[in-house]
Amino acid sequence: MQTGLDCLLADDQTVARLRGARLALLAHPASVTAAFTPILQAFFARDLVPVKLFGPEHGFGGEAQDMVGVGDERGPRGIPVRSLYGSTYESLTPSAEDLEGVEVFVIDLQDVGSRYYTFVWTALLACRACWDRGIRVVVLDRPNPLGQELRHVEGPVQDARFFSFVGLEAVPVRHGLTLGELCVWERKRRGVDAGLLEIFGGPWPDDHTAYAWRDRFVAPSPNMPTYDTALVYPGGCLIEGTNLSEGRGTTRPFEWLGAPWLDADRLASAVAAIGLPGVVVRPMSFQPSFHKHAGKICGGVQVHVTDRSTFRPYATYLALLAEARHAHPTDFAFRREAYEFVQDRWAFDLLTGSEAVRLAMLEGMRGKEIAAAFGPANETDRDVVRAVRSARLV
């Protein structure tokens, strides 16, 4: 299965054209060829030498933990590396100084198909900054590892009051789109000249790529180590908006969740009684080495996906969190601290896209009802996906 990077490298004419331009490259550890060659090595082998490198959240090398600001540095051959995830919201966008002298801005970022995974928004912010200065953008697209079937789209689009770096534009939680499709959509919505955006790779068939990609998955960030992590992430990331551990500091982030005060057997039994499809929730315990509840033994559960075609991660984790709060109403809490540069909204609301789910949980709505009421995407949400996808085809 060829990625956009493979397609670009196989196009001798384009490689020759880029060789004569001043390139910038925005990439991360999952920016590899089908043979697992890192993009910078592959570029050097074709005499493509960027004048500047850019790294998204977690950094160009992917070493930093979540929401940890990354500084600028020097990369291979002394190429300057500019961080697009610093200590302020403004740091997320390339500045005029960053782009000075750049003629072509190349983007290769593996996304994992969830609205809150920040790489797509880093790409869109970079596109906007480049287009404002007449700089051409080349996107090396990659398949969505969760597949692109409309029936798998989950979670409503956000209310505009809850746009943030975990959702800069209104798309469903599990959106079934690729980074390239979102960039084309953004270009057309902004009326940018077609010559300022070039896409390599795709479109891919809706679903076979998801399964084929399993054996090709490269961790794009420290807590996204496997395909199984990506599969649960559209629901698992919701835990960040609570005081439960999402399994950071363990070997199974987002698959494990819990807290020192959580009754694992009670939670697993309550979720089992709901009868959610494609999943088994097993009681267990774990001890995070860092992050929430570091060094403490947590009662928790592991989410085992038994059928990826019927599993609905967003609905599953909504049910889990509702049942955890019902079982521990005085211990369970929603995150109050600043989240992804936003201080005046609850983190959970930024993730779900409105305050409705949080308020329903506080009013006592149980897991089965929460999953049914807020989990599925409706036709209006799917229409957003259709509009983004069709933009690439027109």
C-alpha positions as CSV (number, residue, x, y, z in Angstrom):
1,M,0.0,0.0,0.0
2,Q,1.6,3.2,-1.2
3,T,1.4,6.4,0.9
4,G,1.7,9.9,-0.5
5,L,5.4,9.9,0.3
6,D,5.9,6.8,-1.8
7,C,4.0,8.4,-4.6
8,L,6.1,11.5,-4.5
9,L,9.4,9.6,-4.5
10,A,8.2,7.5,-7.5
11,D,7.6,10.7,-9.5
12,D,11.0,11.6,-10.9
13,Q,9.7,14.8,-12.6
14,T,8.2,16.2,-9.3
15,V,11.4,15.2,-7.4
16,A,13.5,17.1,-9.9
17,R,11.2,20.1,-9.6
18,L,11.4,20.1,-5.8
19,R,15.1,19.6,-5.8
20,G,15.5,23.1,-7.2
21,A,13.2,24.7,-4.6
22,R,13.7,25.9,-1.0
23,L,11.7,23.2,0.9
24,A,10.3,23.2,4.4
25,L,9.1,19.9,5.9
26,L,6.5,19.3,8.6
27,A,6.7,15.7,9.7
28,H,7.0,13.3,12.6
29,P,8.2,9.7,13.4
30,A,5.3,8.0,11.4
31,S,6.3,9.9,8.3
32,V,7.9,6.8,6.7
33,T,7.8,5.0,3.3
34,A,6.1,1.6,2.8
35,A,9.6,0.1,3.5
36,F,9.7,2.1,6.9
37,T,12.4,4.5,5.7
38,P,12.0,7.8,7.6
39,I,11.1,10.7,5.4
40,L,14.2,12.7,5.9
41,Q,16.4,9.7,5.0
42,A,14.3,9.1,1.9
43,F,14.5,12.8,1.0
44,F,18.3,12.9,1.4
45,A,18.6,9.8,-0.8
46,R,16.9,11.8,-3.6
47,D,19.0,14.9,-2.9
48,L,16.0,16.7,-1.4
49,V,17.4,18.8,1.4
50,P,14.9,20.9,3.4
51,V,16.1,24.3,4.5
52,K,13.9,24.1,7.6
53,L,12.1,21.4,9.5
54,F,8.8,21.7,11.5
55,G,7.5,19.5,14.3
56,P,3.9,19.2,15.5
57,E,2.8,18.4,19.0
58,H,5.3,15.9,20.6
59,G,8.1,17.3,18.3
60,F,9.7,16.4,15.0
61,G,11.2,13.3,16.8
62,G,8.0,12.5,18.7
63,E,9.7,12.3,22.1
64,A,7.6,14.8,24.1
65,Q,4.6,13.8,26.2
66,D,1.1,15.3,25.7
67,M,0.7,19.1,26.1
68,V,4.4,19.5,26.8
69,G,5.8,22.5,25.0
70,V,8.7,21.7,22.6
71,G,11.5,24.1,21.9
72,D,13.3,24.8,18.6
73,E,16.5,22.8,17.9
74,R,18.9,21.6,15.2
75,G,18.2,18.5,13.2
76,P,20.3,16.3,10.9
77,R,22.9,18.2,8.8
78,G,22.3,21.1,11.1
79,I,18.9,21.9,9.6
80,P,16.9,24.1,12.0
81,V,13.8,22.5,13.5
82,R,11.0,24.9,14.4
83,S,8.4,23.7,16.9
84,L,4.8,24.2,16.2
85,Y,3.8,23.3,19.7
86,G,5.3,25.7,22.2
87,S,3.9,27.4,25.3
88,T,1.2,29.6,23.6
89,Y,-1.6,29.2,21.1
90,E,0.3,31.5,18.7
91,S,3.2,29.0,18.6
92,L,0.9,26.5,16.8
93,T,1.1,28.5,13.5
94,P,4.3,29.2,11.5
95,S,5.3,32.8,11.8
96,A,6.3,35.1,8.9
97,E,9.9,34.7,10.1
98,D,9.6,30.9,10.1
99,L,8.4,30.9,6.5
100,E,10.9,33.5,5.2
101,G,12.6,32.2,2.1
102,V,10.5,29.0,1.9
103,E,9.1,28.3,-1.6
104,V,7.4,24.9,-1.0
105,F,6.0,23.6,2.3
106,V,5.8,19.8,2.5
107,I,3.5,18.1,5.0
108,D,3.6,14.4,5.9
109,L,1.7,13.6,9.2
110,Q,0.0,10.4,9.9
111,D,-3.4,11.1,11.5
112,V,-5.4,8.5,13.5
113,G,-8.9,9.5,12.5
114,S,-10.1,11.3,15.6
115,R,-11.1,15.0,15.7
116,Y,-9.0,15.6,18.9
117,Y,-5.8,14.3,17.5
118,T,-4.0,17.6,16.8
119,F,-1.9,16.8,13.7
120,V,-4.7,17.7,11.2
121,W,-5.1,21.1,12.9
122,T,-1.4,21.7,12.8
123,A,-1.5,21.0,9.1
124,L,-4.5,23.3,8.5
125,L,-2.8,26.2,10.4
126,A,0.4,25.7,8.4
127,C,-1.6,25.7,5.2
128,R,-3.3,29.0,6.1
129,A,0.0,30.6,7.0
130,C,1.6,29.5,3.8
131,W,-1.3,30.5,1.5
132,D,-1.4,33.9,3.1
133,R,2.1,34.4,1.8
134,G,1.6,32.7,-1.6
135,I,3.7,29.6,-0.6
136,R,2.8,26.3,-2.3
137,V,1.9,23.4,0.0
138,V,2.5,19.8,-0.9
139,V,0.6,17.2,1.3
140,L,1.8,13.7,1.3
141,D,-1.5,12.0,2.3
142,R,-1.9,8.7,4.2
143,P,-4.9,6.4,4.8
144,N,-7.1,6.8,7.8
145,P,-6.2,3.8,9.9
146,L,-9.8,3.6,11.2
147,G,-11.2,3.3,7.7
148,Q,-13.3,5.8,5.8
149,E,-16.8,4.2,5.8
150,L,-19.7,6.5,6.6
151,R,-21.2,3.9,8.8
152,H,-18.2,4.2,11.1
153,V,-18.5,7.9,11.6
154,E,-19.3,8.7,15.3
155,G,-20.0,11.7,17.5
156,P,-21.6,15.0,16.5
157,V,-19.8,18.0,15.1
158,Q,-18.9,20.7,17.7
159,D,-20.8,23.7,18.6
160,A,-18.7,26.7,17.4
161,R,-18.3,27.9,20.9
162,F,-16.1,24.9,21.6
163,F,-13.7,25.1,18.7
164,S,-10.1,24.6,19.9
165,F,-6.9,22.8,19.0
166,V,-8.7,19.5,19.6
167,G,-11.2,20.6,17.0
168,L,-10.6,23.8,15.0
169,E,-13.3,23.0,12.4
170,A,-16.7,21.3,12.8
171,V,-16.2,17.6,12.0
172,P,-17.5,14.5,13.8
173,V,-15.3,12.8,16.4
174,R,-14.5,9.7,14.4
175,H,-14.6,11.5,11.0
176,G,-13.4,8.9,8.5
177,L,-11.3,11.5,6.6
178,T,-7.7,11.9,5.7
179,L,-5.5,14.9,6.3
180,G,-5.3,15.5,2.5
181,E,-9.0,15.6,2.2
182,L,-9.3,18.2,5.0
183,C,-6.6,20.3,3.4
184,V,-8.4,20.3,0.0
185,W,-11.6,21.3,1.8
186,E,-9.9,24.1,3.6
187,R,-8.4,25.4,0.4
188,K,-11.7,25.5,-1.4
189,R,-13.6,27.0,1.5
190,R,-11.0,29.8,1.6
191,G,-11.0,30.4,-2.1
192,V,-7.3,29.7,-2.4
193,D,-5.8,29.2,-5.9
194,A,-5.6,25.5,-6.8
195,G,-1.9,25.9,-7.7
196,L,-1.0,26.5,-4.0
197,L,-1.9,22.9,-3.0
198,E,-0.7,19.6,-4.4
199,I,-1.8,16.2,-2.9
200,F,0.1,13.0,-3.4
201,G,-1.5,9.7,-2.4
202,G,-5.1,8.4,-2.3
203,P,-8.0,8.3,-2.5
204,W,-8.1,4.8,-1.0
205,P,-10.9,2.3,-0.8
206,D,-13.1,2.9,2.2
207,D,-12.3,0.0,4.5
208,H,-9.7,-2.4,3.3
209,T,-6.9,0.0,4.0
210,A,-7.8,0.1,7.7
211,Y,-7.1,-3.6,8.2
212,A,-4.1,-3.6,5.8
213,W,-2.6,-0.6,7.7
214,R,-2.6,-2.6,11.0
215,D,0.7,-4.2,10.2
216,R,2.1,-0.9,8.9
217,F,1.3,1.2,11.9
218,V,4.1,3.4,13.2
219,A,3.6,5.3,16.4
220,P,3.0,8.9,15.5
221,S,3.2,10.0,19.2
222,P,4.4,8.6,22.5
223,N,1.0,7.4,23.7
224,M,-0.2,6.1,20.3
225,P,2.0,3.0,20.2
226,T,-0.2,0.5,18.2
227,Y,-3.1,0.2,15.9
228,D,-5.1,-1.1,18.8
229,T,-4.5,2.3,20.6
230,A,-5.8,4.2,17.5
231,L,-8.9,2.0,17.4
232,V,-10.0,2.9,20.9
233,Y,-8.7,6.5,20.8
234,P,-11.9,8.2,19.5
235,G,-13.4,7.2,22.9
236,G,-10.3,6.9,25.0
237,C,-9.2,10.5,24.7
238,L,-12.4,11.6,26.5
239,I,-10.7,10.3,29.7
240,E,-8.3,13.3,29.5
241,G,-11.3,15.5,30.4
242,T,-11.7,13.7,33.8
243,N,-9.6,12.7,36.8
244,L,-9.4,9.1,35.7
245,S,-6.1,7.9,34.4
246,E,-6.2,7.2,30.7
247,G,-3.3,4.7,31.1
248,R,-0.5,7.1,30.3
249,G,2.5,5.8,32.1
250,T,1.6,2.2,31.3
251,T,2.1,-0.1,28.3
252,R,-1.6,0.2,27.2
253,P,-2.6,3.9,27.1
254,F,-6.3,4.6,26.4
255,E,-7.0,0.9,26.6
256,W,-6.6,1.0,30.3
257,L,-8.5,3.5,32.5
258,G,-8.9,3.8,36.2
259,A,-8.2,5.5,39.5
260,P,-7.1,4.5,43.0
261,W,-10.7,4.8,44.2
262,L,-12.4,3.0,41.3
263,D,-14.2,-0.3,41.9
264,A,-13.0,-2.3,38.8
265,D,-15.5,-5.2,39.2
266,R,-18.5,-2.9,39.6
267,L,-17.6,-0.8,36.5
268,A,-16.9,-3.9,34.3
269,S,-20.2,-5.5,35.4
270,A,-22.2,-2.3,34.8
271,V,-20.7,-1.9,31.3
272,A,-21.2,-5.6,30.4
273,A,-24.9,-5.3,31.3
274,I,-25.3,-2.6,28.6
275,G,-24.4,-5.0,25.9
276,L,-22.2,-2.7,23.8
277,P,-21.2,-4.3,20.4
278,G,-17.7,-5.5,19.5
279,V,-16.1,-5.0,22.9
280,V,-15.4,-6.7,26.3
281,V,-14.5,-4.7,29.3
282,R,-12.3,-6.6,31.8
283,P,-11.6,-5.6,35.4
284,M,-7.9,-5.2,36.3
285,S,-5.5,-3.0,38.2
286,F,-2.4,-1.0,37.1
287,Q,0.2,1.4,38.4
288,P,1.1,4.3,36.2
289,S,4.7,5.3,36.2
290,F,3.9,8.9,35.4
291,H,1.0,11.2,34.7
292,K,-2.2,10.9,36.6
293,H,-2.0,8.8,39.8
294,A,1.7,8.1,39.2
295,G,3.0,5.4,41.5
296,K,-0.4,4.5,42.8
297,I,-2.3,1.3,42.2
298,C,-5.5,2.0,40.3
299,G,-8.6,-0.1,40.0
300,G,-9.5,-0.1,36.4
301,V,-10.6,-1.8,33.3
302,Q,-9.1,-2.8,30.0
303,V,-11.1,-2.3,26.8
304,H,-10.8,-5.4,24.6
305,V,-12.0,-4.9,21.0
306,T,-13.5,-8.2,19.8
307,D,-15.0,-7.0,16.5
308,R,-13.5,-3.8,15.0
309,S,-16.4,-3.7,12.4
310,T,-19.1,-3.2,15.1
311,F,-17.0,-1.6,17.8
312,R,-18.1,2.0,18.5
313,P,-15.3,3.6,20.6
314,Y,-17.0,6.9,21.2
315,A,-20.2,5.4,22.5
316,T,-18.3,2.8,24.5
317,Y,-16.2,5.3,26.4
318,L,-19.2,7.6,27.0
319,A,-20.9,4.6,28.7
320,L,-17.7,3.8,30.7
321,L,-17.4,7.3,32.0
322,A,-21.1,7.7,32.8
323,E,-21.0,4.4,34.8
324,A,-17.7,5.4,36.6
325,R,-19.3,8.7,37.7
326,H,-22.5,6.9,38.8
327,A,-20.5,4.4,40.9
328,H,-18.3,7.1,42.4
329,P,-20.1,10.5,42.4
330,T,-18.0,12.1,45.0
331,D,-14.6,10.9,43.7
332,F,-15.1,11.3,39.9
333,A,-14.5,14.8,38.6
334,F,-14.2,16.6,35.3
335,R,-10.9,18.3,34.6
336,R,-10.8,22.0,35.5
337,E,-7.3,22.9,34.5
338,A,-6.4,24.6,31.2
339,Y,-6.5,22.2,28.3
340,E,-4.8,22.7,25.0
341,F,-4.4,26.5,25.5
342,V,-8.1,27.0,26.6
343,Q,-8.8,28.1,30.1
344,D,-12.5,29.2,30.0
345,R,-14.0,25.9,28.9
346,W,-14.2,22.4,30.5
347,A,-11.7,20.1,28.8
348,F,-14.5,17.5,28.5
349,D,-16.7,19.9,26.7
350,L,-13.9,20.8,24.2
351,L,-13.6,17.1,23.5
352,T,-17.3,16.3,23.1
353,G,-18.0,19.5,21.3
354,S,-20.6,20.9,23.7
355,E,-21.6,21.0,27.4
356,A,-24.5,18.6,26.8
357,V,-22.8,15.3,27.6
358,R,-21.1,16.6,30.8
359,L,-24.4,18.1,32.0
360,A,-26.3,14.8,31.3
361,M,-23.7,12.9,33.3
362,L,-24.0,15.3,36.2
363,E,-27.8,15.0,36.1
364,G,-27.4,11.2,36.5
365,M,-27.8,9.8,33.0
366,R,-26.5,6.3,32.9
367,G,-24.2,4.6,30.4
368,K,-26.7,3.0,28.1
369,E,-28.7,6.2,27.7
370,I,-25.6,8.4,27.3
371,A,-24.2,6.0,24.6
372,A,-27.5,6.0,22.7
373,A,-28.1,9.8,23.0
374,F,-24.7,11.1,22.2
375,G,-22.7,8.4,20.6
376,P,-24.0,8.1,17.0
377,A,-23.5,10.7,14.3
378,N,-26.6,11.8,12.5
379,E,-27.1,12.5,8.8
380,T,-26.2,16.1,9.2
381,D,-22.9,15.1,10.7
382,R,-22.3,12.6,7.9
383,D,-23.1,15.4,5.4
384,V,-20.1,17.2,6.7
385,V,-17.9,14.2,6.0
386,R,-19.5,13.9,2.5
387,A,-18.8,17.6,1.8
388,V,-15.1,17.3,2.8
389,R,-14.7,14.1,0.8
390,S,-16.4,15.5,-2.3
391,A,-14.2,18.6,-2.3
392,R,-11.3,16.5,-3.3
393,L,-13.2,14.9,-6.2
394,V,-14.4,18.1,-7.7
